Amino acid sequence: MSETINWEILKEDPISSKDNIFKYAEDASKALKPKILSNKIPNHLKAVTLGLVTLASGPSFEAQTYNAASLPEQKIWDKNFKAGKESYSKGTLNKKQQYNATQFNAVLSKSKDSFKDDLKYLNIDYDDFVEKMMGVYSAETSFGLNEKKISKTGARGELQVTLETLKDIIKPKGNFGPKMAKAAGVDLKKLRAMSDKELNNLLLNDNRFNYLIGSAVMLNKLQYRTKK
């Protein structure tokens, strides 16, 4: 890529296609320097340029969307996410982490029929999704090693899910439907009628439930990105 950006593309159609946007973002991320930003980018395109550069060179999609956080926190999360995926795939986790990862893997394996349609829609291979979720597990609680299972924002359990996110994901159009609820060992109708205290208790103390809720959250984020 050269440091010459084709601004005419954006003048005509800023969001003409995904290919153009990502091509442009890659060009911009390589060309962007303070001098270029201040002197060579047309003023009316600076905002979209900065947004696209963040998309192209910032933290991963998972880091930006799984749990709301500041940019510095996202960068740390992303580092742990990528390291966790690598350690899981290479089999280099410590004994406790490997035990917890195996438990999570077993839950997903027994439950995969409950979200196979989601994976098909997203065109994601099951094994790739498992690896992605292991990265989330690493980033959130270091594969369950973190003793503090309630964050300052109220996120709970192995995959750090908030009460608000839980309530949203179990709604009729959410990704945690009857099949996934059955796989988690809960009745969806009863789940929706539970008190906040009961829901928080499930998130904190039922690992199988937390694993599947967290997985449903990630499926939801991925589907939202696809629809956009």
N, C-alpha and C positions, 0 to 999 in steps of 0.2 A: 504494500500500500504506500502511496506517496503522501506527502503532507498537503496535497492540493485536494480540497473537498469540493465536490460538485454541488454548490448551493442552489443551482437551478432546479434540482430535483425537489427540494423542499419548497421552493417558491411556487412550483406548480401544484404539488400535492404532498404535504408533509407526511401523510400516512398512507401512501399509495399501496404499499404491500409490505408484508412481513420481511420479505427478502430485501427490499430497498431500505427499510428501517434498520435492520441488523447490519447490512452492508455499510450504511451511512454511519451507524454507531461505531463499527470497527474502525472505519477511516478516522472518525472524529477522535476516538480514544487514543489513536496513535499520533494524531496531529496536534492534539490539544496541549498547549503550553501557555503560561501566563501571557507571554508576548503575543502569541497568535490569538488568544482569547480576547485580549484587549484591543488589538489593532486590526485583525484580519477577518473576524467573524462579524457579519452584519448584525447590528443591534437587535433587529426584530427576530433573529434566530438564536440569540445567545441562550435563552431559557430552554428551548427545545434541545439545543446542543448539550447543555449541561445534563439534562435529563437522560439523553441517549448515552452520554459518556458514562453516567452512573450505571445504566443498564448493561453497557458493554464491559466495563472494567471494575465495577463495584463488587460487593459481596454477592454470593450466589442467591438465586431466587429463593431457595429454602431459608437462608439466613435473613432475608428481607421480609419474609411473609409468615414463617411458622409462629413466631412470637414477636410482638411489637417490641422494638428496642432501639436505642440510639445507634448511630453509625459505628462508633468505637466498639460497642457491645456486639453488633452484627459481625464485625471483622473477627472478633475473638470466637464468636459462635461458629463462624464459617471455617475458621482454622481447625476447631475441634471436630466439626462435622466432617471435613475432608480427612482428617487424621483418623477418625473413628471408622469411616468406611474402609480406609486402607488397612487398618489394623484388623478389622473383621475379615476382610477378604483374604488377608495373608495369614490369618490365624495367630496373630502376635498379641492378643489381649492377655491380661493377667488372669489368674485362675478365677477370681470372683467375677470379673467382667465377662469372661467366657461363659461362666455358668448363667449369668443373667441374660447374655445375648442368646444363649441356647434356649432359655425359657421363652424369650420373646419370639424367637424363630419358630418354636413349636406352636405357640399361639397363632401366629400368622399362617403357618402351614395347615393347621386344623381348621382355620377360618377362611381360607382363600376363596372358597366357593362363594362366600358372602360378598366379596368385592371384585370378583373376576370380571363382571360387566364394566365396572369402573376402569379397570386396567385395560380392557379391550377398547373402551372409548378413548382412553388416553394414549393407546398404542404403546403401553409400557410393559415390558416383560416382568413377570412375577419376581424373578431373582434380582432384577435391577431395583424393583420397588423395595424388596427386603433390604438390600444394601443401602438404599436411600434412608430407610427408617432406622437402620443401625447407626447411620451418621447422625440422625436426629437424637437418638438415644445417647450417643456419645456427647453431643453438644449440650444437651439439656442436663443430664445427671451423671456423665461419665460412666455410662452403662450401669447406673444404679448405685455407684460408689458414694455419691454425695449424700451425706447424712441429712442435710437440710432439704426436705422434700416439699416445703412450702416457700415459695419465693416472695419477695417484697411486693409483687403485684398480685399475689394470691394464686399463682399457678401451682398445681399440686401433682404429686406422684412421679412415677418413672419418666414420663414424657412431658411433664409440666404443662398440664392443661388447666385453663382457668374455668371457673364456674360459668362465666358469660359465654365462653367458646363452647362449652359442653351443651348449654341450653340451646345455642344456635344450631349445633350440628345434629341434635336429635329432633329438630323440627321436622314436619312432614316432608319437606323438600330437601332436608339435610342428607349428608352421606352416611349417617348412622341409621340405617333402616332396619326393618324387622329381621332380615337375615343376619345382619351383623350383631344386632341385639341378642338374638338367639345364640350366636357364636360366643358372645360375651357372658352368657348365662343370665340375662335379664329380660324381663318382659317390657317391651317398648312402651306400652300404654301406662304401665305402672311407673316406669322410669320418668316419663313426662309429668307424672303427678307427684313425684317426690319433692320433699322440701329441700331448700338450699343446704341444710345441714346434712341430709341424707346423701345428696349428690356429692357434696364435698368429701364425705366419708368414703364413698365409692372411689372417687378419684385418688384419694390418698392411700387407701388400704387394699384395694382390689387391683392387683397388677394386670391381670388379664383384661379387665375392663379398661384400665388406663391405656394399655398397649393398643387396644382396638379403637378407642376414642381418638388417640393421637394419630393413628393411621388414617382414620376417617377425616381428621382435620387436614392432613397432608393431601389426601385425595381431593378434598374440596378446594384447596389452594391451587392444585394442579389443573383441576377442571375449570376454575375461574380464569386461569391464565390462558387455557385453550380457547375458551369462549371469547375472550378479549381479542 
